[in-house]
Amino acid sequence: MLIKNVKIWSDGEVIERGYILTDGEKIAKVGSGDAPAYDGEVIDGAGMTAYPGWIDAHTHIGLMGDALGFESMDINEAVDPVTPHLRGMDALNPRDRCFEDAWNAGVTTVVTGPGSANPIGGKFVATHTYGRRIDDMAIKNEVCMKFALGENPKRVYNGQKRSPMTRMATAATIREALTRAKDYAAKKDAALRDEGKVDPPLDFKMEALVPVVKGELVAHFHAHRADDVFTAIRIAKEFELDYTIVHCTEGWLVPEELASENISVITGPTLHARSKPECANLGWEDPVTLNKYGLHPAICTDHNVIPEQYLPMCAGLACANGMPKDDALRAITINAAKCARIDDLVGQIKEGLYADVILYDCDPFELEAKPKTVVIAGRKVK
């Protein structure tokens, strides 16, 4: 595919009159001026701007069926506080109509998986939004491990009258699991080095956590209240984890402290009511302030808290409340990709990355804006 005569925006860089040449699923060349001769599919982008496909770095799309009940509710296995062996892609339903809503709105990649009922919930998958089979749609099968602090685990397990019913117990539950995983990993490594030693008995939960404690799989910590954010940072430092804070609702109240930690942060969902005590300080001040302090936040919908198709609207509202436009665009492209550690796959219009490109003939943050053309993995879907 060749897209020509188009203005290109990517990570703040602009080509006024450029072209994008794809080779299969990936971008083969990005250039300026006259496009090369090409005898395949050609899209004339005259009068339009090309952006990288929007990316939602934290969502539960496909695990909570739209307008359905328990039969499609696969977001939480809320009977065991420690479930790292669960994989979001094993519950994801790509036929959920919200995927069509997503790609129609230019959301081409989502990071989706288990919810926040359990202190350790399981693994998320990074996937394109267009397709019929998750095995073909996924761009990275296991992209992060979900941890949760604050009210959600407290509420779930208080209802069952079992631990963890406090923030202390939630943190202790996570520490215990990570400590066991480090010990399990050490025994496996020792068995590799020394023929006289044997592997520990197979433990699916520990197998899932080994890449986390080795820093090979990023930990995503659900935390709204500022003290929960600092608990996440404390645990991550203790175990030398690669980590991202998800939600960070009260981050704007402690920006200096967070800036000193240089954390990776996903903000949102913000376009909804202050639905629980730990969200009492919810507001657009959060992504705007964290951005001012150099933390380069991503913005998420947490679908179905906010329907997936409103991701660009959320970035637009951050822009309306003081975030520079280029930074708001980064919050749903390259920043989102970096928070999920998939910026080597998506997030820019760049050679070698997936050919996820959306074309607008207007400002994408206008209320009535819709992409005219959507290309996902080199295939025109709209």
N, C-alpha and C positions, 0 to 999 in steps of 0.2 A: 504494500500500500504506500502511496505517496500523498502527503498533505502539503499543498503548496500555496504560495501567496498569502501566508497567514502570519499574523503577529504572534510571537511565542513568548509566554511568561514561564519562567522556571527558576524557583528559589531567588526571586527578586531580579534576576537578569532578564533583559528584554531584547528580542530580535524583532525589529520593526517589520521586516518583510523576510520571512524565512520559509523553510520547508523541513518536513520530517519524513524520512524514508524508513520503512519497517522491513524486517526480514523475519517472517514467521511471527512469533510472539514478541520479539524484542525490537527495540529501536536500533537501526543500523547506522543512521547518519542524521545529524541535525546541522543545517547550514543556513546561510543568509543569501539573499539575492535570488537569481534564477535557479529553479530546480533542475536537476538533471533529467534527461530524457528517460521516460519510464513507460512500459507497455502493460502494466498491471492496473489495479484499481487506483484511481486518482480522485482525490477530494480537493476541490478548489475552495480554499479558506478565505477568499477575498472578503474584507470587511469584518472578519472575525478574529478573535484571540484564542490561541490554544493554551490550555493549562494542563498540568499533570492531573490525572484523575484524583478526585477527592478521596482521602483516606480517613476512616474512623478508627482510631487507635484503641478504643474500648467500647465494646458493644456486646449484646447477647442475641443478636439477630440469628434466626434459624433455630434457636433453642427454646424459644417461647412463641408458639404459633399464634399468628395474628387472628384475633377474634375467636380463639379457641380456649378450651379449658384445660383440665388436668391432663387429658390425653396427649397434649402437645407440650406440656410444661416439663422440660428436661434440663432446667438450668441449675438445680441444686439437688444433691444427694444428701439431704439435711438430716441424716441419722448417724453420721460419723463425722466428728470434727476434723479429721485428717484424711483427705481423699486425693492425694497428689497423683494417683494412678489413673484418674479419670481424664479422658481426652474429649475436648469439645467437638472435634470432627466426628466422633462416634454418635453424636446426638443431633447434628446439624441437618436440617431439612431444607435443601436448596429450592424446593418447590413452594416454600412459604412466599406468599405474594409480596412480602416486604422487600425481597431481593429485587423484584422488578421496580418497586418504588425507588429503591436505592439507585440502581444504575440509570433509571430515567432522570434522576436528579444529579447525575454525574459522580455519584459515590461508587468508585470502581473497586476499592479494596476495603475490607473490614477485618478487624482483629476481634474474634468472637470466641466465647467459651463459657465455662461455669461461672455461677454467680458468687455472691459474697456471704452466703449463709455459714460456710465453714471457714475456720481460721486458715486452712489450706484446702483450696477448692478443686484444683486440677489445672490442666493445660489448655491454653487457647490455641486456635488455629488462625493463620492469616490467609484470607481467601479472596479471590475475585468474586464479584457479586453476580456475574452472568454465567450460567451453565446449568447442567442437569445432574451432575454427579460431583460430590465434594472432592473425590479423589482427583478429578481433572481440574477443578476450580482452585484448589489450594495452592498457594505459592510457597507456604512453609507450614508443614503439618503441626509442629510443636514450636510455638513462637515465644511463649512465656508461661510461668507458673503463677497462678492466682493465690494471693494471700489476702486475708481480710481482718481488719481491726475495727474496734468501735461497736456501734449499736447492733449491727446485724447478727453477728455470732451471739452476743448477749441475749438478744430477743429470741432467737431460735432455740437456744439451749436452755434458757430460763423456762421456756414453754414446756420443755421436756424434763425440767427439774434435774438437770445434770450439768456437769462441767463441759465447757467454760461458760460461766454465768457472769463473769466480771472481766474487765479489761486485763487485769493481772493474769487471770487464768488463760485468756486468749493468747497473750504474749508467751506464757509458759508453755502452752501447747505447741506453739510454733517452735520455740527454742528446743523443746524436747525432741521434736521430729527432726529438726535440722542437726542436732547433736547425734542422734541415731544414724542419720544419713552420712555424716562425716565419718563415723566409726565404721559403718558398712562399706563406704568407699575405700577407707584405709585398708580394711581387710581384703577387699577385692584387689587393690593395687599390690598388697603384699604377696597375694597368691600368684600374681603375674610375675613378680620378681623372684620368688623363691618356690622352687618345685616342692619343697617340703611342707608348704602351707596350702590350705584348700580354701576355696571360696566360701563365704558365709552362706547359710541356707537362703534360698531364693526368697526375696521379699519384694513384691511388686511396688509397694509404696516407697520403699527405700530406693529401688531402681529408678523410680521417677524423680526422686529428689537428688540423686547423685549429680546430674548435670547442673543443678542449681547451686549446690555447695561447692562445685568445682568452677563456678563462674561461667559455665558454658551455656546456661539458659537463664534469661533475665527473669527476675522476680518482680511481679506487679503487685504492689501493696495497695489495697483499697483502704483509704483513710480520709475522713472528712475533717474531723476536729484537729486543731493544731497539735494537741498533745499526742494524738494518735499518729500524726505524721512524724513526730519526733521519735515515737516508739518504733516506727518502721525504720527510720534512719539508724536508730540505736541497734536494732537487730541486724540490719544489713551490714553495719560496720563490724559487729561482733563476729559474723560468719563470712565476712569479705564477699558479700554477694554483689552481683551486678543487678541494679534495681531501678525501678521507676515508681513514682508515687502516682496513684490514680485517684482522681477527684480533687484532693488537696483543697477542699472548699474554704478552709480558713487560712490558706497560705498567704493571702493578701494582708492578714493581720501580723504576720511574722516574716516579711520578705527579706529583711537583712539576714536573719538566721538561715533561711533557706538558700539565699544567694551564696553564703559562706560555705555551704555544703555542695554547691554546684550540682543540684539534683536534676534528674530527668523527671518531668512532670506532665501529666495529662489532666487538664481541667475539665469540669463539667460533670454531669449535665446541669446547665444553668437556666435553660428555658423551661422552668417548671416551678411549682410552688415550693415553699420551705416546708417540706412534708414531714420532717422529723427533727428532734432537738439538735442533732449534730449538724443539721443544715440551716440553723437559725441565721447564720451569717452569709448565706448564699447570695451571690451577686456578681455582676459583670466586672466589679472591681478586681476579682481574683485573676482572671487571665490577663487583664490589662496591667495590673500592678506587677505580677510575676514577670511579664514581658519587659516592663520598665527596668526591672532589676536584673535583666540579662539571662533569665532562665529558659527562654525560648519554648514556652508551653505549647502542647498540642491541645486541641479542643475536641471533645467527644460528645456523643448523644446518649450513651449508655442505653441504647435501644433495648427495650421498648419504653423506657422512661420518656425519651423524646423520639418520635418516629425518625427512622434513619434518613429519610429524604430531607429533613430539616438541618442536616449538618452544615451546609453552606450558609443557611440563615443564621445559625449560631455564630459562625465566624463573622458574618456581617454585623451581628449585634455587638460583638466584641469591638469591631471596627467603629461602630456608631458610638460606642462608649469610650473611645480614646485609643484603641490599639491601631497603630499605623497599618494601612491597607496591606502592604507587602507582608507584614508580620502576621496579619490575620489569615492571609492566603497560605503562608508557611505553616500555620497552626493546623491546617487540614491537608497538608501535603508533606513536605520534607520533615517538619518537626514530628508529625504523627509517625512517619516511617522510622525516624531515629528512636522514638520512644519504644517502639516495638523491635528495634534492631533489624529492620528489613529495608533500610535505606540503600542497600546494595541491590535491591530488587525493584523498588518503586519509590515514588516521591518527587521525581524530577523528570523533565523531558531531556533525557541524556542517553547517549549511545551505550548500549549494553543492558539498559534497564527494560522492564516490560513496557510494551507500547500501549500504555494507558493514557489516552489523550481525550480531552473534552474541549469542544469549540463553542464559544459564546459570541453572539453579535451584540452584547450589551454588558454592562457591569454585572458580574455574577452575584453581587451582594444586593442587587435590586430585588424588591419583594416579588416581582412577577417574573424574574429571570429564570430561564430554563436553558439547558444546553441544547444547541441545535444538532450537534453530532457527538456521539459517545463511541470511543474505540477502546476495547478491552482486550489486552493481549494480542494486539494486531488485528482484531476483528471488529468491524463496524456493527454495533448492536442497536444504534439509533441514528 
